[in-house]
Amino acid sequence: MTDGTRLVRFLRGLGVRPAGVLLAHASLGGTGLPPGVVRDALLRVLGPAGTLVTPAFTPENSDTSHRHHALTAGLTGHQRAAHRAAMPAFDPGATPCPSVGALADCVRSTPGAVRSTHPQTSFAAIGPRARDLLAVHDLPCHLGERSPLGRLYALDAQILLFRVGFAACSAFHLAEYRQTPPPPRRTYRCVTGGGWVSYEDIVLDDGDFAAIGALLPRTALSEGEFAGKTCTLAGMRDTVDTARREMSGYRGRRHGTSHAEVNGVGNSGGSGRTTPPGDAPGHRPAQEPRDSMSRRCAGSPPGAPAGGPPCASGADNGGTA
C-alpha cells in the first residue's frame, strides 16, 4: 500500500465528506509525506465535486507587525527605511505563504487553484466551488463575515486539523468578529502591488484557541492518529458557535460586559464563562502584540518544542500584520 493510499483510507475513516468543502490545516513534519501527496489524497477523498481550502496568509509584507519590529530592532533609521523599501508587495498569483505550512503553499501553487485577494489573510482553494468561496474578501475584514470564512460557515464546511491542534484553527477568528462586545480595533499596514495601504480591523487574538478547542463536545468531533499525532475533524458551525459563546463570556468580562449580557456556553447551555477556559495556556490581552510566526504558538503549552505547527493566522495578534 502506498503512502497516499494509506492516507486516503485514514481520511475516509475520519469522516471527510465526499463532494464536501474542507478547510484544512496541517503539519507534515515527521510524516515523510511530500505536500503534493497529501493534497492529492485530500482531493481524492473529496472527489471531483468537492473543494479543498487552505489558509494562504502572508504576514511578511507588513510594517505594523511585531515580527517587523523584532526584525528591525537595533537598526538605524536609514537601515529601517531600506528594510521597508525592500519588503515584497503582495501578489496573489505569486506570493508564497510559508508561515502556514507546506500543504497550504502547495495548494496555493497548484495550477488552477484560486486565491482570495486579501494582502494579509488570503485563502487558496481547489475545486468547483473555489471561485465562489473566495470571491469576497474585503480589506478591512481579515477573517470575518466578508472573508471566505463567512461563506465556509454558511456551508457548514468541515475543518480538518491534520496533526495540529485547535491553536491552529483559523475558523475561531470568525467567532471573534461575532463576540459580544466587539473586540477593540487597530490600524494595520502592508504593501501591495499598488503601494502601501492602511486600514482598520479588529485586534485578533489566538492565545486561547487551544483551550477553547478543548471545550468542544467530543461527540461533535472525529479524531484519529496519523504518524504519531492527533488529527481532528469538526463541523464549522458548531466550532464557531461554541467559540463565540466562550469568547463573549470571559473576553466580554475583560472588556467590561456584564455577565448577563453574554450568551450560554455551547457545552452546557449555561452562561458564557467570565474567566479564560481552563486557564487558557499562553493567553494574553488582545492588545498585546505578538508574532504568530514565532517558533511556538502562543496558544501552545509552555515548553512546547520550537518549530511546531503554525498558529491560526500566521501574523501578529494571531491575525494579520
N, C-alpha and C positions, 0 to 999 in steps of 0.2 A: 504494500500500500504506500503510495507516495505521500509526502508531507501535505500536499494540497488536498488530497482525498481525505486524509485523516482530519484535516481542519474542517472540510465541508461536513463530514459526519458529526463533528463536535458542534458546529454552529446549528445544524438542523436539530440535533438533540437538545440544544439550549433553548430553541424555540424561535429562531429568526424566521419571520413570516415570508413565504414566497409571495412575490408581487407587492411586497410592502415597501415602506420608506424607513430607512435605517440611518440613524445618526451615530457614527462610530468614533470612539476614542480608543487609542491603542498604544501599548508599549511593547515593542517587538524584541527588545534586548533579552537575550537568553533563550529565544525560541529557535534560533538558527534559520528562521524563515525570512527570505527576502520580502520586502514590502509588496512587490508585484504578485507574489504567490498569495499573500493574504488578501490583497484587493481582488484577485481573480476568484478566490474561494468565496468571498462575500458576495460577489456578483453572481456566481454560480448558484448560491443558495437563494438569493433574491429572485433570480430568473430574469428573463427579458422584460418583464413588466414591472420589476422592482427598481428602486432608486437608492443609491448609496450616497450619503452626505458625510463630509468631514469638516471640521474647522480648518481654516487656512489663514490663521491670524499672523499679522506682521507688525510686531512692536518695534522693529528695527529702524523705522523711518520717522520716529518721533523725538522731539527735544523736550518734551514735558514729562518724560518717564523717569522713574527712579533709576532705571538702568542707564539712561543717558547721563544723569547726574553723576552716577558712580564711574562711568567711563571717562568723564571729563574732569573728575575731581583732581585738583592739583595742577591742571593745565593753565597756562596764561590765557589772557583774553584773546590774543591772536591765535593761539592753538585751538581754543574752543570754537572760534569762528571758522577756522579751517576744517575742523572735525564736522561742524554742522553743514558747511558747504559741500562736503563730500558724502553726506548721507544720501542713500539711494531713494529716489522717488518711487512711489508705489505704481506698479504696472500690473493690472490684473492678469494679463496674459503671460507674464514672465517672472514676477517677484516670487521667490521661494518662501516657504513657511517652515523653517527648521525648528522653531520654538514649539510646534505642536506635533512633532514626530514624523518618522519616516513614512508611515502609511498615509498620513494627510498630504505630505508633499508628493507622494506617488499618485494619489488620486488627482491632486491639482494638476499635475503634469501629464496626465493620461490624454492622448488625443481624443477630442470630442467632449472632454469634461467642460462643465460650466462653472464659472466663479462669480460670486457676487462682487459688487464694486466698492464695498467699504474699504478705505485705505488702511484700516487697523484690524478689523474683526470680520474679514470676509469668510465665506464658506465655499467649498468646492463640492460638486456633485456629478455623478454619472448615472444616467438612466432617463427614461421617458418623461419623468416629472422634474428633471433637474432645472430646466429653464424657468418653469413656473415657480418652483420653490425659492429660487434665488433672485427672482426678478426685482423684488423690492428690498432695498437696504439703505435707508436714509442715513446721511452723515451724522446727525445728532442722535442716532439710535443704534448704539453698538450692538446690543443683544436683547432688544425689547420687541415691542409689537411690530414695529416697522423694520424688522430684521427677518432673516429666514427662520429664526426660532418661532416667530409668531405663526408662520404657515405650518411649521412642523407640529406645533401644539394643536392647531386646528385639525390636522390629520391624525392626531394621536400617534405620531411616529414612534417606533421603538428606539430605545437608546442602548447601545452596546458599549460596555466598558470592558475592553479586552485587555486583561492583565493590568488594569489600573483601577483605582478606587473612585469614590464619588468626589474626592478632591478635584478630579479632572472633569467633572460633569458640567459642561458649559450650559446645559439647559437650566441649571439652577439660577443662572443670571437672569433669565426671563422672570423668575419669581421676584427678583429684586425690584424690577420695574413695577410689579403689581403689589408690593407690600404696602402696608399702612402704618405710619405715614410714608410718603415717598422718601427715598434717600436724599441726602444732600447732593448738590451738583458741583461740578468743577469745569474748568476750561482745559481742553485738550488741543494739541497742535501737532501736525505732521506734514510731511512733504509729499505731494502728489505730482502727477505729470504736469499739472497746471500751476505748480508752485506751492508755497506754504499756505495751509488753511488752518483756521482756528474755529472751534465750535464748543458748545457746552453739552454735557450729558451727565447722567448720574454718576456718582462715585461707586465703582464696582468693588466688591469685597468677597473673595472666595475663601477667607480664612476659616470659616465654619462649615464648609461644604462636606467635609468628611464626616463630621458629627451629625449633620442633617441627614446624610445618606444612611447613617446607622439607625435613624428613627423610622425609615420607611418600613412598612409592614413586610415581613419576609414572604408572606403569601402573595405579594404583588411583584415579586422578583423571581427570576430564574437564574440560578447560579451553578457554575461548574468550574473545574480546574483545568488549565491548559499550560503545559510547560512549567508547572510548579506554582502558578499564580492564579488567583480567582478571576473569573470572568462573570460579568453580571449583565442581564438583560432586563430592561424595565420599560414600562409604558410612559410616554412623555407627560400625558395629562396628570396622572396620579403623582408622578415625581414632582412636577412643577407646583401642583396644588398643595401638596404637603409642605414643600419648601416655603411657599408663600405664607402659609399659616404659621409656620415656625418663625420665620423672619419677622412677621408682623407682631409676634409676641414679644420676644426679647429684644429685637432690634428696635421695635416701636417704643419699648420702655426706655431704651437708651437715648432715643431722640425725643422723649417727652410725651409719648402717647400713654394714656391711662390703660390699665388692664382691661377695662370694659369696652374699649374701642376696637379690640382686635378680635379676629375670628378664632374658631376652635382648631385644635391640633388634629391633624389627619388621623393619627393612630388611635386617639382616644375619644375624639369628638368633643373634648373639653376646650377650655380657653387656650390660646396660644401662650406658650411659656414666656416668662419675663426674665429668664436668665439663659445664657447660651446653652444649647443642648449638650448634656454630658460634659460640661466644662470644655467646650469645643477646643480641641488642640490647635494651638497656633492662632487662636482668634485675636484680632486686634481691632481697634476702632477703624471705622470705614475711612476716616480722614487720613489715616496714616499711610503714606505712600509705600508701595512695595513693588518689587520687580518679580513677576511670576516666572521670569526666565532664570532666576537664581537656581542654584544647584539643588535646592529642596523646596517643595511646595510649602507654603505657609500652613496649609491645612494638614500636612503630614505630621505624624507624631514626632516629638523631639528625638533626635538620634537617628532619624531615617537616613539611609545611605545617600551620598551625593550621586547626582546623575540619574535620579529617579524619573518617573513619568512626568510629562508636562502638566502644569496646572490648567485649570479650566480655560483660562483666557489668554495666556501667553504674554502678558504685559503687566504693567504696574497696576496696583489696586485690584488685582485679579481680573483686570479688564483690558483696557487699551492703554496706549501710551500717552 
